[in-house]
Every structure is written in structure tokens, then in C-alpha cells.
């Protein structure tokens, strides 16, 4: 017997499918994405979509809450699977940067600030900070993380990285995000590990790449 308020298994699957599809649609189409397009690509009827999410705001809220859960899962898995805390921290930062939240944030617009104060998001934020704080403390104990970098600093960095550069072509934006991740991690490390020098991305090269990808 289902607990009060618990969805049937098929209804729960539909809800998860809609959220997963909406995340991809928002990431691909940005603010122009419609509820009808989400329903079509999810393979569900409009009635099913609106039973779970009566309006666009409720769907965006669910996708944002799901993104937070994904960040929590990234932190937990990194902490459990990596031997060294620095590797766990690096994995978490890279994983968050790859969540493609930039266009989702642009879709949400002002709702990001409204959602940020809901009980569901507040509870998730507390869980995320608890796990991340354990990783950061362990990285300090290893001597790998600069002592002037705290958990709040890491979250600030992640917040900037996930926003990305949505005005750039996707491939170029992904490359710039990866370069930014490497630079940020090198800056946070107490004793940066030696690595082969990387060619700087000049203004001329960025302009050339931007034009080439726009024309392709």
C-alpha cells in the first residue's frame, strides 16, 4: 500500500521523465522552451504534464530542485569514492561545471531568487554544504587546499562556473568552462602541481574560434 501522498510507480516514472526532459530542453532551447515541447519530447500527453506541473513555474522549480539533488549526489559520490580529499573536491567542481545549468538559470530568471527560499531548497542547501564542508576540511588537513579557501568560497566558484557563457556556441563554451575550471583549481591549491604549460587563449584566437563555430 502506498503511503499518503506517494505517487504510483508509473506516475513517479512520468514525473521523473518530465523533469529529465525539461532539464535537457531548457539547456538546449533556453527561455524559448515551451511546456508543449517538453511534453512532446518526454512522450507524454499535455494532461499528464499539467497534472504533475500545473504551470511553467512549478516545472522550473522541480528542475532546479533536481539540479540541487544532482550536486548533492556529486559531492557524496566524490567523498566516498576518492582516496584524497583534493581529488574529491576537484571532481565535485568539475562535475558541477558540467551540469549545464547556465540556460536553466536564464529560463528560471527571477524565479531563481523565489525558489532559493523554499523549504525544499533550503533543506537541500544544508545537506550540500554539510557534505562539501567535510571535503573542504579534509583537503585542508591534507595540506592540499589553501587555508584561505573555505566552503563558501568553493560554492561561490561553483556558482560562477555553472552559469557558463550561454551566448557562445556550445562547443566553445564547454572548452572555455573547462579552461576556467583548471585555472580555478590551480588557484585554490596550496601547492599547485606541476603541469605542462598551456597555450593562452588570446583575443584573436577567441574571435577566430567564435566566428568559425558560428559559420559551421
N, C-alpha and C positions, 0 to 999 in steps of 0.2 A: 504494500500500500504506500502511495506517495505521501510525503509529509505535506502539511498545509502550505500552499503557495509554491510547491515544487512542480516544475513542468514535466509533462510526459516526455519520455525519451525522444520521440520523434519531434516534438515541439522544441526540445532543448537543442537537438541537432540543427533544426531550421534556424533557431536563434543564432547559434554559433556560426552557421554558414553565412547568414546575412551579415554578421559583424565582420567576418573574414573578408567577404566580398566587398563590403563597404570600405574597409581599410584599403584594399587594392584599388578600388575605383577612385577614392579620394586621392590616393597617392598618384594615380595616373592622370586624372582629369582636373584635380583641384576644385576651386569654388564652383565650376560649372557642372559638377556631377549632380545628377538628379536621383530622387528616390526610385523613379521608374527604371532607371538604368541599373541601379543596384538590384532591384527585384529581377530584372531580365537576366543579368549575368549570374545571379545566385540560383536561377532556375525555379523561383517560387512565384506564386501569384501576388498581385498587389495586396489582396486581402490578408494573406499570411504576413507580409511585411508590416502592414499597418496594425495588425493585431499585436505584434511584438513591439513595434515602434510607431506610436500614433502620429509622430511628426518628425521632421528633419532634426530638430534639436535633440530629441530623445535618442535618435540613432547616433548622432555625433557624440553625445555623452557616453553611450555604450562603447563606441570605438575608442574614445580617449581613455576610458576606464580599462579597456582591454590592453591598450598600449602600456599603461602603467603596470598591469599584471605581467606583461612581457618583460618589462625592465626588471621587475622583482625576480622573475624566473631566471633572467640572465645573471643577476647578482648571486642568487642562491647556487646556481649550477657552477658558476666560476669559482665561488668559495669552496664548494665541495670537491671539485674535480682537479683544481690546480694545486700543485705542491707548494708553490711560492705565492705569497700574497700579492707581490708586484705583478706576477703573471695573471692572477685573478683580476686585479684592478685594470690592467691593460685590456684583458678580454672583455670586461664589462664596458669600458669606454668604447672600444671598437664595436661591440655588439649594439650598443645604444645608437651609435652614429649610423649604423646600417639599418635601423628600423624604418627609415623613410618617413619621418614624421613631419617634414617641412610642409608639404602640401596639405596634410591633415590639419596642421595648425592654421594654415591660411583658410581652409574650409571652415574651421570652427570659429575663426575670427574672435569677436568679443566674448563668445561663449566660453573660451578657454578660462577667462577670469571668473565667470559664474560657476563653472564646473569645479574649479580649484577649491571652492569652499564647501562642496557637498560632503556628507559623512563618508560615502564610499571612497571618494578620492583622498580625503584626509586619512582614513584608515590605511589605505594603500601606501600613501606617502610615508607614514610612520613605519610600516613594515619595510619599505625600501631603504629608508635611512638607517634602520637598525642593522640590516644585513651589510649595507655599504660601510657603515661605521666600523663593523668588525673587520672588514677587509682593509680599510684605511689604517686602523690601529695596528693590525698585523704587519702591514707594509712599513709602518713607522718602526716597529720592533725589529724588522729585518734590516733597517737602515737603508732601504731602497727608495722610500718616498721622502721628499723634502719635508722637514719638520714644520715649515710654514704653509704647508698644504693640508687642509682639513677636509672633512666630509662635505661640508658646504661648498668648498671650492670645487671639489670634483663634480658635484651636482650642477654648479654654475657652468663649468666647462661642458658637461653633457648637454645642458640646456641650450648652449650656443651651437654645439655641433649638430644636434638633431634638427635644427632649423634649416641648415643647409643653405643652398643658393638656388632657389626654385626658378630664377629667371634664366639659368644656364641650361644648355642641353644636358640630358640625364647623364650620359657617359662622362662628360667633362665635369659636371657637378660631383659625381661619385669620386673621380680622381682627385679633385680639389679637397673633398672631405677627407679622403684617406691621407693626403699630404698634411692636412691640418691635424689629424689625429696623431700622426708621427711626430709633428712638431710639438704638440701639446704634451704628449707623453714624455718626450725628451726633456721638456722644460720642467716637468714635475718630478723627474727622477733625481734622487740625491746625488748619484754619481753616474752620469749618463754613460751607457755602454758604448764602446767604440763601434762605429758602423761606417760602411763605405760612404764617401761624400756623395750627396745627391745634387744633380744639376738644378740650379734655381729656375723657377718658372717666371720668366721675365714678362713684362707688359706686352712686348711684341709677340712672344710665343703664345700668350693667353689670347691675344686678339686674333692671331692666325688660327688657333685651335677653335675658337668660338665661331669664326666665320666658316671654317671648313665643316664643322658639325651642323651648322645651320643650313648649309647648302646641300648636305648629303641626304 
